[in-house]
């Protein structure tokens, strides 16, 4: 079994300029959501409406491509 089967959910950091970075892989969607909550909690000094980044959860497809 490869790693994508064990961790089929990925957390993506997407910046306003369109840049995207995979910052984590998780076994479940809820685990990925908790990771995003922890990341956002660490940025409490920046109101969400003024943030220049967003975090997305995507499922990893067998071919290595993800989707929301």
C-alpha positions as MATLAB code, in Angstrom:
seq = 'XXXXXXXXXXXXXXXXXXXXXXXXXXXXXXXXXXXXXXXXXXXXXXXXXXXXXXXXXXXXXXXXXXXX';
ca = [
       0.000    0.000    0.000;
       1.254    3.467   -0.763;
       1.009    6.569    1.435;
      -1.918    8.120   -0.424;
      -4.102    5.129    0.512;
      -3.220    5.570    4.173;
      -3.653    9.357    4.148;
      -6.177   10.181    1.423;
      -6.901   13.756    2.612;
      -4.521   16.655    2.146;
      -4.517   20.172    3.560;
      -3.647   22.878    1.052;
      -2.560   26.429    1.837;
      -3.815   28.686   -0.943;
      -2.621   32.268   -1.135;
      -4.565   35.124   -2.710;
      -2.037   35.280   -5.563;
      -2.949   31.690   -6.524;
       0.079   29.914   -5.057;
      -0.792   26.556   -3.466;
       1.222   24.457   -1.023;
       0.405   21.059    0.432;
       1.074   21.344    4.134;
      -0.223   18.035    5.432;
      -1.832   14.684    4.713;
      -4.380   13.067    6.986;
      -6.196    9.756    7.330;
      -9.657   11.333    7.646;
     -11.399   14.495    6.514;
     -12.198   15.440   10.119;
      -8.510   15.115   11.029;
      -7.668   17.480    8.157;
     -10.316   19.952    9.380;
      -8.811   19.866   12.885;
      -5.386   20.640   11.409;
      -6.866   23.681    9.659;
      -8.485   24.827   12.916;
      -5.113   24.599   14.685;
      -3.418   26.547   11.889;
      -6.053   29.270   12.002;
      -5.908   29.444   15.806;
      -2.200   30.243   15.550;
      -3.050   33.296   13.444;
      -5.430   34.956   15.912;
      -3.876   38.387   15.422;
      -5.116   38.473   11.800;
      -8.896   38.629   11.286;
     -10.023   35.929    8.795;
     -11.522   38.531    6.461;
      -8.103   40.225    6.143;
      -6.041   37.081    5.747;
      -4.086   36.615    2.535;
      -4.268   32.794    2.749;
      -6.949   30.145    2.907;
      -6.766   26.473    3.848;
      -8.538   23.763    1.859;
      -9.136   20.055    2.351;
      -8.797   17.918   -0.765;
      -9.115   14.198   -1.331;
      -6.053   12.617   -2.912;
      -7.010   10.701   -6.033;
      -5.262    7.489   -7.075;
      -3.313    9.369   -9.750;
      -1.958   11.828   -7.178;
      -4.286   14.702   -8.045;
      -6.600   16.157   -5.442;
      -9.989   17.804   -5.494;
     -12.141   19.610   -2.953;
];
